Amino acid sequence: MGKKLFISSDIEGTCGIAHWHETDKNKGDYSYFADQMTREVNAACEGARAAGYEEIRVKDAHDSGRNINPRSLPECANVFRGWGMHPYSMMFGLDPSFDGVVFTGYHSAAQVNGNPLSHTMNGQNNYVKINGELCSELMINCLIAAYNGVPVYAVTGDRALCEWIQSVNPNIAAVPVVEGFGNGSLGIHPDAAVRRIRETVEKAVQQNKADCMYPLPPHFVVEVNYKEHFNAANASFYPGAVQIDARTVMFEADDYMDVLRFLHFTL
């Protein structure tokens, strides 16, 4: 059986993106960035295919889950569009049979200034923390990969996020394609982004699996701080959750799947 790669793709870390309208399919600025998102996913697919991967699963993981143009991807790639209504969310479809994971178009966590669009899952929280660290969607999803025993080979997105992932494991390749400054961003040329992603993924997916594992802690302490106090009150009724102040709910578990269930119902 040939090698299998899982790609999870978002849009707020796509090359050059700077405004929420550029992420919204109902706005005029969206089509260009949906196309660039597709081009960056295709670049990752082409890099993996050049390295000998024969099956690629792509999770369209932004908003409606209906952003990527599947016709623009190689035939070895299949795309899950929409949402599986599963705690894996942006990683739906991942299982231990995959040989690796690549993330494209990812962005910094809520409260991190590396991207004008930084957030974690939605705009209703001020921050999410896991074991005291500000938690991005990338962290949540790298932990899903680790939970399944699957390595993370490469990440593309904003510079702050790329620096963060390499601080956790320098063997995970990173391709910064955009950098946030205040309420704006500086992107590299979109064609350069595509080329660098393809070249980096081709090399990255050939690394030793053990070298690219994201660390999985033995215990998890999760905090969600909401913008509205009533959302914290609502989340406090999740079994095992504790409201620790007007806007913050805490949850603890040893099994990461329990954490994902908590996040699934409270974010």
C-alpha positions in Angstrom: 0.0 0.0 0.0 1.3 3.4 -0.9 2.0 6.3 1.5 -0.9 8.4 2.7 -0.8 12.1 3.6 -3.4 14.2 5.4 -3.6 17.9 4.6 -5.7 20.3 6.7 -6.1 23.7 5.1 -7.3 27.0 6.4 -7.4 30.4 4.8 -6.3 33.1 7.4 -2.7 32.1 6.9 -2.9 32.2 3.1 -0.3 34.3 1.3 -1.1 38.0 1.5 -4.4 37.8 3.4 -5.2 40.9 5.6 -8.9 41.3 6.2 -11.9 39.3 7.2 -13.8 40.1 4.0 -11.1 38.1 2.2 -12.1 35.0 4.1 -15.9 35.3 3.5 -17.5 33.7 0.5 -20.2 36.3 0.5 -17.7 39.2 0.1 -16.2 40.4 -3.2 -12.6 39.9 -2.0 -13.0 36.2 -1.3 -12.5 34.6 -4.7 -8.9 35.6 -5.1 -7.9 34.2 -1.7 -10.0 31.0 -2.1 -8.0 30.5 -5.3 -4.7 31.1 -3.5 -5.7 28.7 -0.8 -6.3 26.1 -3.5 -3.0 26.8 -5.1 -1.2 26.4 -1.8 -2.9 23.1 -1.1 -2.1 21.9 -4.6 1.6 22.9 -4.1 1.6 20.7 -1.0 0.0 17.8 -2.9 2.5 18.1 -5.7 5.4 18.1 -3.3 4.1 15.0 -1.6 3.4 13.3 -4.9 7.0 14.0 -6.0 8.2 12.4 -2.8 6.2 9.2 -3.6 2.9 9.7 -1.8 0.1 7.9 -3.6 -3.0 9.0 -1.6 -3.7 12.4 -0.2 -6.7 13.4 1.9 -7.4 17.1 2.1 -9.7 18.6 4.7 -11.1 21.9 3.6 -11.1 23.4 7.1 -12.2 27.0 6.7 -15.7 28.3 7.6 -18.2 26.4 5.4 -15.6 23.8 4.5 -16.3 24.7 0.8 -13.4 26.8 -0.3 -11.0 24.6 -2.2 -11.5 23.9 -5.9 -11.0 20.1 -6.1 -10.5 20.2 -9.9 -7.3 22.1 -9.3 -5.7 19.3 -7.3 -4.0 16.2 -8.6 -6.1 13.0 -9.1 -4.4 11.3 -6.1 -6.0 13.9 -3.8 -9.6 13.6 -2.5 -11.2 16.5 -0.5 -13.6 16.3 2.4 -15.8 19.4 2.1 -18.2 20.6 4.7 -18.1 19.3 8.3 -18.3 15.8 9.8 -19.8 17.1 13.1 -17.0 15.2 14.9 -14.7 16.4 17.6 -11.8 16.1 15.2 -13.3 19.1 13.3 -10.5 20.5 11.1 -8.8 17.0 11.2 -11.9 14.9 10.4 -10.8 11.8 8.6 -7.4 11.4 10.2 -6.6 8.0 11.6 -3.4 6.0 12.3 -3.2 4.7 8.8 -1.8 8.1 7.5 2.0 8.5 7.2 2.0 12.2 8.0 0.2 15.5 8.2 0.8 18.9 6.5 -1.0 22.1 7.4 -1.5 24.9 4.9 -2.9 28.4 5.4 -2.8 28.3 9.2 -2.8 31.3 11.5 -1.8 32.5 14.9 -3.8 31.9 18.1 -6.3 34.4 19.6 -4.4 37.1 21.5 -1.2 36.7 19.4 -0.3 39.7 17.3 1.3 37.8 14.4 -1.7 38.0 12.2 -4.5 40.6 11.9 -6.9 37.7 11.7 -5.6 35.7 14.7 -8.3 33.7 16.5 -8.9 30.3 17.9 -11.8 28.4 16.3 -14.2 31.4 16.3 -14.5 35.0 17.4 -16.4 34.3 20.6 -13.4 33.7 22.9 -10.6 36.0 24.0 -8.3 33.0 24.3 -7.9 29.3 24.7 -5.1 27.8 26.7 -3.8 24.3 27.1 -1.5 23.7 30.0 -1.0 27.4 30.4 0.0 28.1 26.8 -2.1 30.2 24.4 -3.6 27.6 22.1 -4.0 28.0 18.3 -6.0 25.8 16.0 -2.6 24.4 14.9 -1.9 23.3 18.5 -5.3 21.6 18.8 -4.7 19.8 15.5 -1.1 18.8 16.0 -2.2 17.2 19.3 -4.8 15.2 17.3 -2.1 14.0 15.0 0.0 13.0 18.0 -3.0 11.3 19.5 -3.1 9.1 16.4 0.6 8.5 16.3 1.0 10.5 13.1 3.9 12.9 12.6 3.5 16.6 11.5 5.9 17.2 8.6 5.2 20.8 7.5 3.2 23.9 8.3 2.5 27.0 6.1 1.0 30.2 7.3 1.9 33.4 9.1 5.4 33.9 10.4 4.6 34.0 14.1 2.9 30.6 13.8 5.7 29.1 11.9 8.2 30.3 14.5 6.1 28.9 17.2 5.9 25.4 15.6 9.6 25.3 15.1 10.2 26.3 18.8 8.2 23.2 19.7 9.9 20.8 17.2 12.5 22.3 14.8 12.2 19.2 12.6 8.7 20.3 11.5 9.3 22.3 8.4 7.7 25.7 8.2 6.9 28.0 5.3 6.0 31.6 6.4 4.1 33.2 3.5 2.6 36.2 5.4 3.5 38.4 8.3 1.1 40.5 10.4 1.8 44.1 11.4 -0.9 45.7 13.5 -4.1 45.5 11.4 -2.3 44.7 8.2 0.0 42.1 6.7 3.0 41.7 4.4 2.9 38.7 2.1 5.6 37.2 -0.2 4.8 36.9 -3.9 2.0 34.4 -4.3 3.9 32.4 -6.9 6.9 32.3 -4.6 4.6 31.0 -1.8 3.4 28.2 -4.1 7.0 27.3 -5.1 8.3 27.3 -1.6 5.5 25.1 -0.3 6.0 22.5 -3.0 9.7 22.4 -2.5 9.5 22.3 1.3 6.8 19.6 1.5 8.6 17.4 -1.0 11.6 17.4 1.4 9.7 17.4 4.6 7.6 14.3 4.0 10.7 12.2 3.5 11.9 12.8 7.1 12.0 10.2 9.8 8.6 9.9 11.4 9.8 9.8 14.9 11.7 13.1 14.5 8.5 15.0 13.5 6.1 13.9 16.2 4.4 16.6 18.1 4.7 16.1 21.9 1.6 14.7 23.6 1.3 15.6 27.3 0.1 13.0 29.9 -2.4 15.5 31.3 -4.4 18.5 30.0 -5.6 21.6 31.7 -7.8 23.6 29.3 -9.0 27.2 29.8 -11.5 29.0 27.6 -11.9 32.7 28.2 -15.1 34.1 26.5 -15.8 37.6 25.3 -19.3 37.3 26.8 -19.8 36.2 30.4 -23.0 34.3 29.5 -21.1 32.0 27.2 -18.9 31.0 30.1 -22.0 30.3 32.2 -23.3 28.1 29.5 -20.1 26.2 29.0 -19.8 25.6 32.8 -22.6 23.0 32.5 -20.4 20.7 30.4 -19.6 17.6 32.6 -16.4 18.2 34.4 -16.1 21.9 33.5 -15.5 24.5 36.2 -16.2 28.2 35.9 -13.2 29.9 37.5 -14.3 33.5 36.9 -17.0 35.5 35.1 -15.6 34.7 31.6 -13.4 31.6 32.1 -14.1 27.9 32.2 -11.5 25.2 33.0 -11.5 21.5 32.1 -9.0 18.8 33.0 -8.4 15.4 31.5 -5.7 12.8 30.8 -7.3 11.6 27.6 -7.0 14.1 24.7 -10.3 12.8 23.2 -12.0 14.1 26.4 -10.5 17.5 25.7 -11.7 17.5 22.1 -15.2 16.6 23.3 -15.1 19.6 25.7 -13.9 21.9 22.9 -16.5 20.5 20.5 -19.4 21.5 22.8 -18.0 24.7 24.3 -16.2 26.6 21.5 
